[in-house]
Amino acid sequence: MPPKNIIITPLLSTQLKVQWDHISWSNGEVLGYNIGYKKLSGGAGNGDGAEPYTFITVENPAYETILLGLTPFTKFEVFLPFDSE
């Protein structure tokens, strides 16, 4: 089950703030989140999958991060899975 209430807010033309609600996981403690993001090629969010994901790790108890160094005025896809014990 992925995190809920994910909010992505542009801060600057090269930065996105990603926030989410903590999740309860019945199979162990959530240790952190591996956030993947990639630039979408094509227009209006129609990525062709050619771009690889870049991943950053955010350890519990943090529920937000800032993606830095993004290409200005470009659409990105953000993927937010989590790690558990």
MIMAR-75480 format. One line per 4 residues: for each residue x, y, z of C-alpha. Coordinates in steps of 0.5 Angstrom, whole numbers, plus 2048, in hexadecimal, padded with zeros to 3 digits. Layout:
% residues N
X/Y/Z; ...
END
This chain:
% residues 85
800/800/800; 803/807/7FE; 803/80D/802; 7FD/811/802
7FB/818/801; 801/81A/7FD; 802/821/7FC; 807/824/7F7
808/82B/7F7; 80D/82F/7F2; 812/833/7F6; 816/836/7F1
817/834/7E9; 81C/82F/7EB; 819/82D/7F2; 813/829/7F4
811/827/7FB; 80E/820/7FC; 809/81F/802; 805/819/805
802/816/80A; 805/810/80F; 802/80A/80D; 801/804/812
804/7FD/810; 801/7F7/813; 808/7F3/811; 80D/7F7/814
80F/7FE/815; 810/803/810; 817/804/80F; 817/80A/80A
815/80C/803; 819/80B/7FC; 816/811/7F8; 817/810/7F1
816/815/7EC; 818/816/7E4; 817/81B/7DF; 811/81A/7DB
812/81A/7D3; 80D/81C/7CE; 807/821/7D0; 802/822/7D5
805/81C/7DA; 805/817/7D4; 80C/814/7D6; 80F/80F/7D2
812/80B/7D7; 819/80D/7D4; 81C/811/7DA; 81E/80D/7E0
81C/80E/7E7; 821/812/7EC; 820/80F/7F3; 821/813/7FA
820/80F/801; 81C/813/806; 81C/80F/80D; 817/80F/812
814/813/815; 814/818/810; 80E/819/80B; 811/81E/806
817/820/802; 819/825/7FD; 81B/823/7F6; 821/827/7F4
824/829/7ED; 81E/827/7E9; 81E/82A/7E1; 81A/830/7E1
813/830/7DF; 813/829/7DE; 80E/824/7E0; 810/81E/7E4
80D/818/7E7; 80E/816/7EE; 80E/80F/7F1; 80D/80E/7F8
80E/807/7FB; 810/805/802; 815/800/805; 813/7FC/80B
816/7F7/810
END
